[in-house]
Amino acid sequence: MAVPFKIVVDCVDPHRLAAFWAAALDYQLEDHSALIQRLLDADVVAEADTRTVDGRLAFANAAAVRDPDGPVNPETGSGLGGRVLFQAIPEPKTVKNRVHLDLHVGAERRPAVVERLVGLGGTVLWEGREGPTAWITMADPEGNEFCVA
């Protein structure tokens, strides 16, 4: 049996990165507001553990994006399919990623996708080619590398 997983990204501003990656992947921001309200009502979390983002109650130090076509847990608002979680840590990124995402958009769409991601706060780092395969290595708003192939 396959093991369910999510990709977790350490970052300084999880809500900013979640918004960037939701747009980059055509994913959906997860809405945990009902879960958070239940946790607040039960005194499991404190108001200081939450914040309002785009008019919704959110965890202060975490945000996630999910596959819009995947199943969702109605109790938590968490995706049960492809999912990326962004969690706040105090220190900024200092070295190259050991794991990164590749966005496979195809050669014909690559220029437009890269332009859109730059408009969202991404940065082009370099262009690569190996045999018939070409890609553009970029960084998200906090410097995490990823490739657009």
One Martini backbone bead per residue (centre of mass of N, CA, C, O) as a GRO file, in nm:
protein
  149
    1MET     BB    1   0.096   0.037   0.023
    2ALA     BB    2   0.074   0.352  -0.009
    3VAL     BB    3   0.211   0.654   0.112
    4PRO     BB    4   0.112   0.922   0.246
    5PHE     BB    5   0.184   1.272   0.150
    6LYS     BB    6   0.378   1.571   0.210
    7ILE     BB    7   0.507   1.876   0.144
    8VAL     BB    8   0.763   2.053   0.329
    9VAL     BB    9   0.812   2.409   0.398
   10ASP     BB   10   1.041   2.613   0.506
   11CYS     BB   11   0.969   2.945   0.651
   12VAL     BB   12   0.875   3.277   0.719
   13ASP     BB   13   0.607   3.308   0.507
   14PRO     BB   14   0.349   3.099   0.457
   15HIS     BB   15   0.132   3.279   0.310
   16ARG     BB   16   0.301   3.382   0.076
   17LEU     BB   17   0.389   3.101  -0.034
   18ALA     BB   18   0.112   2.980  -0.074
   19ALA     BB   19   0.020   3.184  -0.286
   20PHE     BB   20   0.240   3.131  -0.491
   21TRP     BB   21   0.196   2.813  -0.520
   22ALA     BB   22  -0.096   2.817  -0.602
   23ALA     BB   23  -0.037   2.965  -0.868
   24ALA     BB   24   0.191   2.783  -0.986
   25LEU     BB   25   0.001   2.500  -0.957
   26ASP     BB   26  -0.307   2.537  -0.952
   27TYR     BB   27  -0.393   2.563  -0.663
   28GLN     BB   28  -0.535   2.548  -0.334
   29LEU     BB   29  -0.619   2.700  -0.067
   30GLU     BB   30  -0.650   2.620   0.248
   31ASP     BB   31  -0.939   2.582   0.469
   32HIS     BB   32  -0.918   2.607   0.841
   33SER     BB   33  -1.139   2.774   0.995
   34ALA     BB   34  -1.323   2.561   1.129
   35LEU     BB   35  -1.104   2.418   1.289
   36ILE     BB   36  -0.998   2.662   1.444
   37GLN     BB   37  -1.261   2.731   1.586
   38ARG     BB   38  -1.282   2.464   1.740
   39LEU     BB   39  -1.008   2.498   1.889
   40LEU     BB   40  -1.080   2.759   2.031
   41ASP     BB   41  -1.343   2.660   2.177
   42ALA     BB   42  -1.154   2.420   2.321
   43ASP     BB   43  -0.868   2.537   2.408
   44VAL     BB   44  -0.623   2.435   2.209
   45VAL     BB   45  -0.602   2.725   2.101
   46ALA     BB   46  -0.480   3.041   2.051
   47GLU     BB   47  -0.506   3.346   1.919
   48ALA     BB   48  -0.188   3.363   1.872
   49ASP     BB   49  -0.214   3.105   1.659
   50THR     BB   50  -0.359   3.325   1.486
   51ARG     BB   51  -0.505   3.457   1.174
   52THR     BB   52  -0.594   3.685   0.924
   53VAL     BB   53  -0.667   3.572   0.582
   54ASP     BB   54  -0.862   3.692   0.358
   55GLY     BB   55  -1.101   3.674   0.594
   56ARG     BB   56  -0.957   3.424   0.733
   57LEU     BB   57  -0.896   3.181   0.941
   58ALA     BB   58  -0.556   3.115   1.060
   59PHE     BB   59  -0.263   2.999   1.088
   60ALA     BB   60   0.021   3.164   1.174
   61ASN     BB   61   0.255   2.910   1.100
   62ALA     BB   62   0.052   2.802   0.861
   63ALA     BB   63   0.024   2.668   0.520
   64ALA     BB   64  -0.183   2.538   0.245
   65VAL     BB   65  -0.185   2.332  -0.050
   66ARG     BB   66  -0.406   2.196  -0.315
   67ASP     BB   67  -0.562   1.984  -0.502
   68PRO     BB   68  -0.859   2.071  -0.656
   69ASP     BB   69  -0.931   1.751  -0.744
   70GLY     BB   70  -0.905   1.653  -0.470
   71PRO     BB   71  -0.958   1.541  -0.179
   72VAL     BB   72  -1.145   1.641   0.125
   73ASN     BB   73  -1.148   1.724   0.453
   74PRO     BB   74  -1.428   1.850   0.610
   75GLU     BB   75  -1.310   1.895   0.906
   76THR     BB   76  -1.021   2.056   0.804
   77GLY     BB   77  -0.952   2.129   0.483
   78SER     BB   78  -0.772   1.901   0.393
   79GLY     BB   79  -0.591   1.747   0.178
   80LEU     BB   80  -0.572   1.398   0.024
   81GLY     BB   81  -0.360   1.477  -0.176
   82GLY     BB   82  -0.200   1.696  -0.317
   83ARG     BB   83   0.051   1.861  -0.099
   84VAL     BB   84   0.149   2.182   0.062
   85LEU     BB   85   0.350   2.280   0.339
   86PHE     BB   86   0.386   2.580   0.534
   87GLN     BB   87   0.648   2.660   0.773
   88ALA     BB   88   0.752   2.836   1.034
   89ILE     BB   89   1.073   2.988   1.072
   90PRO     BB   90   1.322   3.201   1.192
   91GLU     BB   91   1.507   3.127   0.957
   92PRO     BB   92   1.660   3.172   0.676
   93LYS     BB   93   1.770   3.089   0.389
   94THR     BB   94   2.124   2.961   0.306
   95VAL     BB   95   2.091   2.712   0.110
   96LYS     BB   96   2.063   2.473  -0.096
   97ASN     BB   97   1.851   2.266  -0.201
   98ARG     BB   98   1.771   1.911  -0.175
   99VAL     BB   99   1.474   1.985  -0.260
  100HIS     BB  100   1.254   2.001  -0.553
  101LEU     BB  101   1.052   2.145  -0.789
  102ASP     BB  102   0.886   2.045  -1.093
  103LEU     BB  103   0.754   2.217  -1.372
  104HIS     BB  104   0.550   2.070  -1.627
  105VAL     BB  105   0.476   2.271  -1.927
  106GLY     BB  106   0.653   2.308  -2.161
  107ALA     BB  107   0.809   2.479  -2.410
  108GLU     BB  108   0.562   2.658  -2.509
  109ARG     BB  109   0.489   2.763  -2.196
  110ARG     BB  110   0.741   2.860  -2.037
  111PRO     BB  111   0.760   3.172  -2.081
  112ALA     BB  112   0.480   3.242  -1.956
  113VAL     BB  113   0.522   3.110  -1.680
  114VAL     BB  114   0.772   3.267  -1.596
  115GLU     BB  115   0.645   3.547  -1.614
  116ARG     BB  116   0.424   3.492  -1.401
  117LEU     BB  117   0.621   3.418  -1.164
  118VAL     BB  118   0.763   3.688  -1.157
  119GLY     BB  119   0.498   3.851  -1.095
  120LEU     BB  120   0.473   3.679  -0.808
  121GLY     BB  121   0.809   3.676  -0.708
  122GLY     BB  122   0.994   3.545  -0.887
  123THR     BB  123   1.322   3.405  -0.994
  124VAL     BB  124   1.566   3.402  -1.223
  125LEU     BB  125   1.868   3.210  -1.241
  126TRP     BB  126   1.863   2.978  -1.483
  127GLU     BB  127   1.964   2.796  -1.768
  128GLY     BB  128   1.898   2.460  -1.887
  129ARG     BB  129   2.084   2.174  -2.041
  130GLU     BB  130   2.013   1.821  -2.145
  131GLY     BB  131   2.014   1.765  -2.430
  132PRO     BB  132   1.666   1.776  -2.496
  133THR     BB  133   1.664   1.914  -2.215
  134ALA     BB  134   1.483   2.192  -2.072
  135TRP     BB  135   1.531   2.470  -1.832
  136ILE     BB  136   1.423   2.676  -1.550
  137THR     BB  137   1.571   2.829  -1.285
  138MET     BB  138   1.418   2.915  -0.978
  139ALA     BB  139   1.272   3.143  -0.732
  140ASP     BB  140   1.111   3.210  -0.473
  141PRO     BB  141   1.047   3.464  -0.245
  142GLU     BB  142   1.267   3.283  -0.043
  143GLY     BB  143   1.477   3.109  -0.248
  144ASN     BB  144   1.344   2.859  -0.358
  145GLU     BB  145   1.410   2.616  -0.566
  146PHE     BB  146   1.304   2.571  -0.917
  147CYS     BB  147   1.156   2.413  -1.205
  148VAL     BB  148   1.098   2.486  -1.559
  149ALA     BB  149   0.998   2.238  -1.818
   0.00000   0.00000   0.00000
